[in-house]
């Protein structure tokens, strides 16, 4: 299994000198199974570049949306596979309490926000999550709701030789005066426990988080504590604040490592980075 980061930012950020290494695209991660299965986690602006890179032989793409905030779906309209009648695109994502997934996505893929209607895209099949565990090629997928404003789903992806958990927008400390809580009371724990790679929200410094409690994102300190609680093998800090330059991110990640002294590897989420666990 191979993991490639195509977008690592938390909201709109323009690529430039201050985002040269960490990148300027919003959330999008590619997971490719050893059998050629393609799974894409979220459809941020990084999806356009990912789509261009897909081999011409690909005939099925699986897109797993954690939630429908704009920074996680803005790349959808620019994803070439959606307009290719030879490619079957399966999209998983959460409904709301009042609208099914199709109705929610139609709000974006229709005028005036986009000129092409969702109904006009060929070979697009929708699935709602959370749901029972399912298989995509050799990959086994588990889903569950996690703490973030509006319905948000985390994904656990298991191959024969590795486990990856994707929690890009997650605030497990929001209800806790002291964090972490026990495993049974911690959002996302059952998805993350024992993962070879945990991709997790790490948007804020401790000082920033104090004025943003309840916004749905984690401080780096909380993200490190969550990773330790879940006993992961490696941790990818993700969903970087777009106001943080490369130099700021280097500094706060290094300081967080020094403070936490983690018993797992830390691999900063940089656009273009690839990982091959297992």
C-alpha positions in Angstrom: 0.0 0.0 0.0 1.3 3.5 -0.9 0.0 6.8 0.5 0.6 10.1 -1.4 -0.4 13.5 0.0 -1.8 15.8 -2.7 -3.2 18.5 -0.4 -2.5 19.2 3.2 -3.8 22.7 4.1 -6.9 23.4 6.1 -8.6 26.0 4.0 -7.9 28.1 0.9 -4.2 28.9 0.6 -2.3 30.0 -2.5 0.9 28.1 -3.3 3.9 30.4 -3.1 7.4 30.8 -1.5 5.9 30.5 2.0 4.2 27.2 1.2 6.8 25.7 -1.0 7.4 22.5 1.1 4.1 22.1 2.9 2.1 23.0 -0.1 -0.9 25.2 -0.8 -3.7 22.7 -1.8 -6.5 21.7 0.4 -7.1 18.2 1.8 -6.6 15.3 -0.6 -4.8 12.0 0.0 -4.3 9.1 -2.4 -4.1 5.5 -1.2 -3.1 2.9 -3.7 -3.3 -0.8 -2.9 -0.8 -3.3 -4.1 -3.5 -4.7 -6.5 -3.9 -1.3 -8.2 -6.9 -0.2 -6.2 -7.2 3.6 -6.1 -8.8 5.2 -3.0 -8.9 9.0 -2.7 -9.5 10.6 0.7 -11.3 13.9 0.3 -11.6 16.1 -2.8 -9.8 19.4 -1.9 -8.0 21.4 -4.5 -5.2 18.7 -4.6 -7.6 16.5 -6.4 -7.0 18.2 -9.8 -3.3 17.2 -9.8 -4.1 13.7 -8.6 -6.6 13.3 -11.4 -4.0 14.3 -14.0 -1.5 11.7 -12.6 -3.9 8.8 -12.8 -2.7 6.1 -15.2 -4.8 5.8 -18.4 -5.5 2.1 -17.5 -7.6 3.1 -14.4 -11.2 2.2 -14.8 -12.5 2.7 -11.3 -11.8 5.4 -8.7 -13.1 5.4 -5.1 -13.5 8.8 -3.5 -14.1 8.8 0.3 -15.3 12.2 1.6 -14.9 12.9 5.3 -17.4 15.8 5.2 -18.7 18.4 2.8 -17.0 21.6 4.0 -15.8 23.5 0.9 -12.1 22.9 1.4 -12.8 19.2 1.2 -14.9 19.2 -2.0 -13.6 22.1 -4.0 -11.6 19.9 -6.3 -14.6 17.8 -7.4 -15.6 19.9 -10.4 -12.0 19.8 -11.7 -11.5 16.1 -11.3 -11.1 14.7 -14.9 -12.3 11.2 -14.0 -15.8 12.5 -13.4 -16.1 13.5 -17.0 -14.6 10.3 -18.4 -17.3 7.8 -19.5 -14.8 5.0 -19.3 -14.1 5.5 -15.6 -16.5 4.5 -12.9 -16.3 6.9 -9.9 -17.7 5.8 -6.6 -18.2 8.5 -4.0 -18.7 7.8 -0.3 -19.8 10.7 2.0 -22.1 11.6 4.9 -25.7 12.6 4.6 -27.2 15.2 7.0 -30.2 15.0 9.2 -32.3 16.6 6.5 -30.6 15.8 3.1 -29.2 12.7 1.5 -25.7 12.7 0.0 -26.8 13.4 -3.5 -28.8 16.4 -2.5 -25.9 17.8 -0.5 -23.4 17.4 -3.3 -25.9 18.8 -5.9 -25.8 22.1 -4.0 -22.1 22.4 -5.1 -22.2 20.7 -8.4 -24.9 23.0 -9.9 -25.2 26.6 -10.9 -24.4 29.2 -9.7 -21.5 27.5 -7.8 -20.5 25.3 -10.8 -21.8 25.1 -14.4 -22.1 21.3 -14.6 -24.8 19.4 -12.8 -24.0 16.3 -10.7 -26.8 14.5 -12.6 -24.9 15.0 -15.9 -21.7 13.3 -14.8 -21.4 9.8 -16.2 -20.7 6.7 -14.2 -20.9 8.4 -10.8 -22.2 6.1 -8.0 -22.9 7.5 -4.5 -22.7 5.7 -1.2 -23.6 7.1 2.3 -21.4 6.7 5.3 -21.0 5.8 8.1 -22.1 2.3 7.1 -21.2 -1.3 7.6 -17.6 -2.2 6.9 -16.9 -2.8 3.2 -14.2 -3.8 0.7 -12.6 -1.9 -2.1 -10.3 -4.3 -4.0 -7.8 -5.6 -1.4 -8.7 -2.8 1.0 -11.0 -3.2 4.0 -12.8 0.1 5.0 -14.2 1.0 8.4 -16.1 4.3 9.0 -17.4 6.2 12.0 -18.7 9.6 12.9 -16.1 11.8 14.6 -16.1 15.2 16.4 -16.2 18.1 13.9 -19.0 20.5 13.0 -21.6 19.0 10.6 -21.6 15.3 9.9 -18.0 14.2 9.6 -16.7 10.6 9.1 -13.3 9.1 9.8 -11.9 6.3 7.7 -9.7 3.3 8.7 -8.2 1.5 5.7 -6.7 -1.9 6.1 -4.6 -3.8 3.6 -3.1 -7.3 4.1 0.0 -5.6 5.5 -0.8 -2.2 6.9 -3.5 0.1 8.5 -4.0 3.8 7.7 -6.4 6.0 9.5 -7.6 9.4 8.1 -8.9 12.0 10.6 -8.0 15.3 8.8 -10.7 17.4 10.6 -11.0 16.3 14.2 -11.3 17.8 17.7 -11.4 14.9 20.2 -10.6 17.3 23.1 -13.6 19.6 22.6 -15.6 18.2 25.6 -12.8 17.4 27.9 -11.4 19.6 30.6 -8.5 17.2 30.7 -7.3 15.4 27.6 -7.0 12.6 26.7 -10.0 10.8 28.1 -10.1 7.0 28.3 -10.1 5.2 25.0 -13.9 4.4 25.3 -14.7 8.1 25.5 -12.4 9.5 22.9 -13.7 10.3 19.4 -11.9 8.4 16.7 -10.1 6.0 18.9 -11.6 2.8 17.5 -10.6 4.0 14.0 -7.0 4.9 14.9 -6.0 2.3 17.4 -2.9 0.4 16.2 -2.6 2.1 12.9 0.6 2.0 11.0 -0.1 5.6 9.8 -2.4 8.1 11.4 -3.2 11.2 9.3 -4.6 13.7 11.8 -5.7 17.3 12.2 -3.0 19.4 13.8 -4.0 22.9 12.8 -3.3 25.0 15.9 -0.6 25.9 18.3 -1.7 25.7 22.0 -2.2 29.5 22.2 -4.3 29.5 19.0 -6.5 26.6 20.2 -7.5 28.5 23.4 -9.5 30.9 21.3 -10.9 28.3 18.9 -12.3 25.6 21.1 -15.3 24.0 19.3 -14.2 25.0 15.8 -13.5 21.4 15.0 -9.7 21.3 14.9 -6.9 20.1 17.1 -3.8 21.7 18.6 -0.6 19.8 17.8 -0.3 18.9 21.5 -3.7 17.2 21.5 -3.0 15.5 18.2 0.2 14.0 19.7 -1.7 12.9 22.8 -4.4 11.3 20.6 -1.7 9.4 18.6 -0.1 8.2 21.8 -3.5 7.0 23.2 -4.2 5.1 20.0 -0.7 3.5 20.0 0.0 4.3 16.4 3.3 3.5 14.7 3.6 6.8 12.9 1.8 10.1 12.8 1.3 12.6 10.0 0.4 16.1 11.3 -2.2 17.4 8.7 -4.6 20.2 7.9 -2.1 22.9 8.5 -3.4 26.4 9.1 -2.9 28.4 5.9 -1.5 31.3 7.9 1.4 29.2 9.0 4.5 29.5 6.7 6.9 26.6 6.1 9.2 28.1 8.7 6.4 28.4 11.3 5.3 24.8 10.7 8.9 23.5 11.0 9.2 25.3 14.3 5.9 24.3 15.9 6.3 20.7 14.8 9.8 20.5 16.1 8.8 22.0 19.4 5.9 19.7 19.7 8.1 16.7 19.2 10.6 17.9 21.8 7.8 18.4 24.3 5.8 15.2 23.6 8.8 12.9 23.2 6.6 10.5 21.2 7.2 6.8 21.0 6.2 6.8 17.3 7.6 8.3 14.1 6.4 11.7 13.1 6.3 12.5 9.4 5.1 16.1 8.8 2.3 16.3 6.2 4.0 17.9 3.2 2.3 18.1 -0.2 3.9 15.4 -2.5 5.1 13.2 0.3 4.7 9.5 -0.1 4.7 6.7 2.5 4.7 3.0 2.1 3.8 1.4 5.4 4.1 -2.3 6.2 
